[in-house]
Amino acid sequence: MELIVNGVSESVASASLADFVQLKGLPAASLVVELNRRIVPQGEEWIVERLGKYHGTLKPGLNIVIPYLDKIAYQLVTKDIILDVQEQEVITRDNAVILTNAIAFIKVTDPVKAVYGVEDYSEAIRNMIMTTLRSIVGEMELDHALSQRDMIKARLKAGVADEALDWGLTVKSVEIQDIKPSESMQ
């Protein structure tokens, strides 16, 4: 059995918890408090599961959990997250091939939906942006796609924002990093 007290890991093979407390010279009450407290850093929220089912969300600061019943299942960052969307080839309406990539700024606003609503929210948003970007640029002519960056950005954010709400996310901004004809078009 391994026990962590005040950040020090102790290995206890067959000794009972009471033996360990006497060995360290700690009062039993301080050990119980030590096992129960969790300090969540600013900019994070932790999801607690009790016996495998969602129980609550720990906010930044000092929190108390019940050992052996409660488990910190997920630790989510609630600060703005930057997602880089990889470069991809997109075919325009006039069959021209262009290369586009984007960057998205998202924020987790509902940790429960972000954890239980989708398997991997960052990968889901990244894929949603890629497919929406292909769809938007695919409806345009090459000249318009190269010159209408602001319109593409606005439509892209509007197309992704609704789905992101279902996943407990807010899309703050989506920026088109680069739009250029592919090497075969130049």
Contacts in CASP RR format, 6 or more apart in sequence:
PFRMAT RR
TARGET T0000
AUTHOR 0000-0000-0000
METHOD contacts of the structure
MODEL  1
MELIVNGVSESVASASLADFVQLKGLPAASLVVELNRRIVPQGEEWIVER
LGKYHGTLKPGLNIVIPYLDKIAYQLVTKDIILDVQEQEVITRDNAVILT
NAIAFIKVTDPVKAVYGVEDYSEAIRNMIMTTLRSIVGEMELDHALSQRD
MIKARLKAGVADEALDWGLTVKSVEIQDIKPSESMQ
1 11 0 8 1.000
1 12 0 8 1.000
1 13 0 8 1.000
1 15 0 8 1.000
2 9 0 8 1.000
2 10 0 8 1.000
2 11 0 8 1.000
2 12 0 8 1.000
3 9 0 8 1.000
3 10 0 8 1.000
3 12 0 8 1.000
3 17 0 8 1.000
3 20 0 8 1.000
4 10 0 8 1.000
5 24 0 8 1.000
5 26 0 8 1.000
5 31 0 8 1.000
5 34 0 8 1.000
6 34 0 8 1.000
10 20 0 8 1.000
10 24 0 8 1.000
12 19 0 8 1.000
12 20 0 8 1.000
15 23 0 8 1.000
17 31 0 8 1.000
18 28 0 8 1.000
21 27 0 8 1.000
21 28 0 8 1.000
21 31 0 8 1.000
35 67 0 8 1.000
36 64 0 8 1.000
36 65 0 8 1.000
36 66 0 8 1.000
36 67 0 8 1.000
37 62 0 8 1.000
37 63 0 8 1.000
37 64 0 8 1.000
37 65 0 8 1.000
38 46 0 8 1.000
38 58 0 8 1.000
38 62 0 8 1.000
38 63 0 8 1.000
38 64 0 8 1.000
38 65 0 8 1.000
38 72 0 8 1.000
39 61 0 8 1.000
39 62 0 8 1.000
39 63 0 8 1.000
40 46 0 8 1.000
40 58 0 8 1.000
40 59 0 8 1.000
40 60 0 8 1.000
40 61 0 8 1.000
40 63 0 8 1.000
41 60 0 8 1.000
41 61 0 8 1.000
42 60 0 8 1.000
42 61 0 8 1.000
43 60 0 8 1.000
43 77 0 8 1.000
43 78 0 8 1.000
43 79 0 8 1.000
44 60 0 8 1.000
44 75 0 8 1.000
44 76 0 8 1.000
44 77 0 8 1.000
44 78 0 8 1.000
45 57 0 8 1.000
45 58 0 8 1.000
45 59 0 8 1.000
45 60 0 8 1.000
45 76 0 8 1.000
45 78 0 8 1.000
45 108 0 8 1.000
45 111 0 8 1.000
46 57 0 8 1.000
46 58 0 8 1.000
46 63 0 8 1.000
46 72 0 8 1.000
46 74 0 8 1.000
46 75 0 8 1.000
46 76 0 8 1.000
47 54 0 8 1.000
47 56 0 8 1.000
47 57 0 8 1.000
47 58 0 8 1.000
47 72 0 8 1.000
47 73 0 8 1.000
47 74 0 8 1.000
47 75 0 8 1.000
47 76 0 8 1.000
47 111 0 8 1.000
47 112 0 8 1.000
47 115 0 8 1.000
48 54 0 8 1.000
48 55 0 8 1.000
48 56 0 8 1.000
48 57 0 8 1.000
48 58 0 8 1.000
48 65 0 8 1.000
48 70 0 8 1.000
48 71 0 8 1.000
48 72 0 8 1.000
48 73 0 8 1.000
49 55 0 8 1.000
49 70 0 8 1.000
49 71 0 8 1.000
49 73 0 8 1.000
50 66 0 8 1.000
50 69 0 8 1.000
50 70 0 8 1.000
50 71 0 8 1.000
51 69 0 8 1.000
52 71 0 8 1.000
52 73 0 8 1.000
54 112 0 8 1.000
54 116 0 8 1.000
55 70 0 8 1.000
57 111 0 8 1.000
57 112 0 8 1.000
58 65 0 8 1.000
58 72 0 8 1.000
65 72 0 8 1.000
73 115 0 8 1.000
74 111 0 8 1.000
74 115 0 8 1.000
76 108 0 8 1.000
76 111 0 8 1.000
76 114 0 8 1.000
76 115 0 8 1.000
77 108 0 8 1.000
78 107 0 8 1.000
78 108 0 8 1.000
78 109 0 8 1.000
78 111 0 8 1.000
79 107 0 8 1.000
80 105 0 8 1.000
80 106 0 8 1.000
80 107 0 8 1.000
80 172 0 8 1.000
81 105 0 8 1.000
81 106 0 8 1.000
81 107 0 8 1.000
81 108 0 8 1.000
81 122 0 8 1.000
82 103 0 8 1.000
82 104 0 8 1.000
82 105 0 8 1.000
83 103 0 8 1.000
83 104 0 8 1.000
83 105 0 8 1.000
83 106 0 8 1.000
83 122 0 8 1.000
83 125 0 8 1.000
83 126 0 8 1.000
83 129 0 8 1.000
84 101 0 8 1.000
84 103 0 8 1.000
85 101 0 8 1.000
85 102 0 8 1.000
85 103 0 8 1.000
85 104 0 8 1.000
85 126 0 8 1.000
85 129 0 8 1.000
85 130 0 8 1.000
85 133 0 8 1.000
86 101 0 8 1.000
86 126 0 8 1.000
86 130 0 8 1.000
87 99 0 8 1.000
87 100 0 8 1.000
87 101 0 8 1.000
87 178 0 8 1.000
88 99 0 8 1.000
88 100 0 8 1.000
88 101 0 8 1.000
88 130 0 8 1.000
88 133 0 8 1.000
88 134 0 8 1.000
89 97 0 8 1.000
89 98 0 8 1.000
89 99 0 8 1.000
89 182 0 8 1.000
90 97 0 8 1.000
90 98 0 8 1.000
90 99 0 8 1.000
90 100 0 8 1.000
90 133 0 8 1.000
90 134 0 8 1.000
90 137 0 8 1.000
90 138 0 8 1.000
90 145 0 8 1.000
91 97 0 8 1.000
91 138 0 8 1.000
92 98 0 8 1.000
92 137 0 8 1.000
92 138 0 8 1.000
92 140 0 8 1.000
92 141 0 8 1.000
92 142 0 8 1.000
92 145 0 8 1.000
93 138 0 8 1.000
93 139 0 8 1.000
93 140 0 8 1.000
93 141 0 8 1.000
94 141 0 8 1.000
94 142 0 8 1.000
96 142 0 8 1.000
96 181 0 8 1.000
96 185 0 8 1.000
97 181 0 8 1.000
97 182 0 8 1.000
97 184 0 8 1.000
97 185 0 8 1.000
98 137 0 8 1.000
98 142 0 8 1.000
98 145 0 8 1.000
98 146 0 8 1.000
98 179 0 8 1.000
98 180 0 8 1.000
98 181 0 8 1.000
98 182 0 8 1.000
98 185 0 8 1.000
99 178 0 8 1.000
99 179 0 8 1.000
99 180 0 8 1.000
99 181 0 8 1.000
99 182 0 8 1.000
100 133 0 8 1.000
100 137 0 8 1.000
100 176 0 8 1.000
100 178 0 8 1.000
100 179 0 8 1.000
101 176 0 8 1.000
101 177 0 8 1.000
101 178 0 8 1.000
102 129 0 8 1.000
102 133 0 8 1.000
102 156 0 8 1.000
102 174 0 8 1.000
102 175 0 8 1.000
102 176 0 8 1.000
102 177 0 8 1.000
103 174 0 8 1.000
103 175 0 8 1.000
103 177 0 8 1.000
104 125 0 8 1.000
104 126 0 8 1.000
104 129 0 8 1.000
104 160 0 8 1.000
104 171 0 8 1.000
104 173 0 8 1.000
104 174 0 8 1.000
104 175 0 8 1.000
105 171 0 8 1.000
105 172 0 8 1.000
105 173 0 8 1.000
105 174 0 8 1.000
105 175 0 8 1.000
106 122 0 8 1.000
106 125 0 8 1.000
106 164 0 8 1.000
106 169 0 8 1.000
106 170 0 8 1.000
106 171 0 8 1.000
106 172 0 8 1.000
107 169 0 8 1.000
107 170 0 8 1.000
107 172 0 8 1.000
108 114 0 8 1.000
108 121 0 8 1.000
108 168 0 8 1.000
108 169 0 8 1.000
109 168 0 8 1.000
109 169 0 8 1.000
109 170 0 8 1.000
110 168 0 8 1.000
110 169 0 8 1.000
111 168 0 8 1.000
113 166 0 8 1.000
113 167 0 8 1.000
113 168 0 8 1.000
114 121 0 8 1.000
114 167 0 8 1.000
114 168 0 8 1.000
114 169 0 8 1.000
117 166 0 8 1.000
117 167 0 8 1.000
117 168 0 8 1.000
118 124 0 8 1.000
118 167 0 8 1.000
121 167 0 8 1.000
121 168 0 8 1.000
121 169 0 8 1.000
124 167 0 8 1.000
125 160 0 8 1.000
125 164 0 8 1.000
125 167 0 8 1.000
125 169 0 8 1.000
125 171 0 8 1.000
128 160 0 8 1.000
128 163 0 8 1.000
128 164 0 8 1.000
129 156 0 8 1.000
129 160 0 8 1.000
129 174 0 8 1.000
132 155 0 8 1.000
132 156 0 8 1.000
132 159 0 8 1.000
132 160 0 8 1.000
133 152 0 8 1.000
133 156 0 8 1.000
136 152 0 8 1.000
136 155 0 8 1.000
136 156 0 8 1.000
137 145 0 8 1.000
137 152 0 8 1.000
137 179 0 8 1.000
138 145 0 8 1.000
140 148 0 8 1.000
140 152 0 8 1.000
142 181 0 8 1.000
145 152 0 8 1.000
145 179 0 8 1.000
146 179 0 8 1.000
146 180 0 8 1.000
146 181 0 8 1.000
149 176 0 8 1.000
149 179 0 8 1.000
152 176 0 8 1.000
152 179 0 8 1.000
153 174 0 8 1.000
153 175 0 8 1.000
153 176 0 8 1.000
156 174 0 8 1.000
156 176 0 8 1.000
157 171 0 8 1.000
157 173 0 8 1.000
157 174 0 8 1.000
160 171 0 8 1.000
160 174 0 8 1.000
161 170 0 8 1.000
161 171 0 8 1.000
164 170 0 8 1.000
164 171 0 8 1.000
END
